[in-house]
Each structure stands twice: as structure tokens, then as C-alpha cells.
Amino acid sequence: MKRLAALLTAAALLAAALLLYNPLAKIGLLPPLKALLRGGAAEIAETPVIVQQVKNIAQMFTQTFYDEIVYDTGVMRTPVFSQNKRLIFIAKGEVIAGFDLSELGESAIMRRGRSIVVKLPPARVLDVVINPSGFETFIEEGEISFEESKRFHEDARRIFDENARRKGILRNSAEQGRQMLEKFFRLLGFETVDIIIPASR
């Protein structure tokens, strides 16, 4: 069982490395794969343009938090002679956290020989995804307007975000990103890898 877990971990790491390698090679941060296959010393271009090009990769997802909540509006009082309203629904979705690489500063990547320092922006929640099929109405009393329904759904997204933060999604996202990038650059032959990530607010 331990051997199978180790193989699965290695496969996941290889997949992550391949996903990261091509975009970084295209912008000159890493040597082309063909150059590595030919052998010889790998040289990485070092120009001020690199950081700007890395920004174009935009986002790096490192953590996903799945959640399910029951949302109850409670009884909503309406004018006299009108029926009171209430909506209870179940929402299922996910919160995605990672890094917005468009926030990288000019000195975000520094390389000297076989050492590299990468300064990432803080981990943050990049998206809260609840598909239309993720909302299931349990009780609906009275006439709920479109605007009211939209407001309740947005409130559910806010609750998802708060739950994920309370469960440590940003801390876990930062640690996952650090480990992933450190292993990635070590696979490329760097002996010293320093991944700097500020604490999330």
C-alpha cells in the first residue's frame, strides 16, 4: 500500500511538473525540453521581461475546498394580506485557492548558478464555484423574486468562502504551492531553492 501511495505521489508530481514546464519554457524562464533531451548544461534566460511574461500565466491553483451547506432565509415578513416568504436550499460547490501571478513584482525571480529564489504573492481565494445544478431547492414558500434568489445565492458563496478560510485553505494553499515549486525546481537541477510566500490577510 505504501509503495502504491509513493507511486501515485510521484505520478502527481510528474504531472504537475509537465504542466508548469511548458508555459515557463515558452517565456524563457526554463530551457526548451528539446535542449534538456540533447544534454549539456541548461541555461535559463535572465532578462527583466521574464517576470512580465510569467504574469501572463495568470493563476496557479494549489488547493480546493469542497463544501455543502443548507441555507435558510427564515420567514420573510411581507405586507398585510400578502403571503410570507421563505426559501431553504442546499448548495454544493468548491472554493479554489492559489496564486495570482499577475501580482508578481520585478524582483520576483532571482537566479544565481544552481540557486533560485522565487517570491510569490500571498495565497488567496481565486474562485468560489457553485454551478446552477449545485443549488437544490428544499422548501419554497411564497413568491421568491429573481433578485432575492440571486442575493441568497451570493450569500451562499460568501459562506463557502468563510468556511474555507476558517478551515485553513489559504495556509494549506501556500504550503502546497511552496512544496510543489520547490520539488519542481529541484527536478530541474537547482540545488538551492527558496520559495518566499507572504502570509495571507
Secondary structure by P-SEA (a helix, b strand, c coil): caaaaaaaaaaaaaaaaaaacaaaaaacccccaaaaaaccbbbbbbccaaaaaaaaacccccbbbbbbbbbbcccccccccbbbbbbbbbbbbbbbbbbcccccccccccccccbbbbbbccccccbbbbcccccccccccccccaaaaaaaaaaaaaaaaaaaaaacaaaaaaaaaaaaaaaaaaaacccbbbbbbcccc
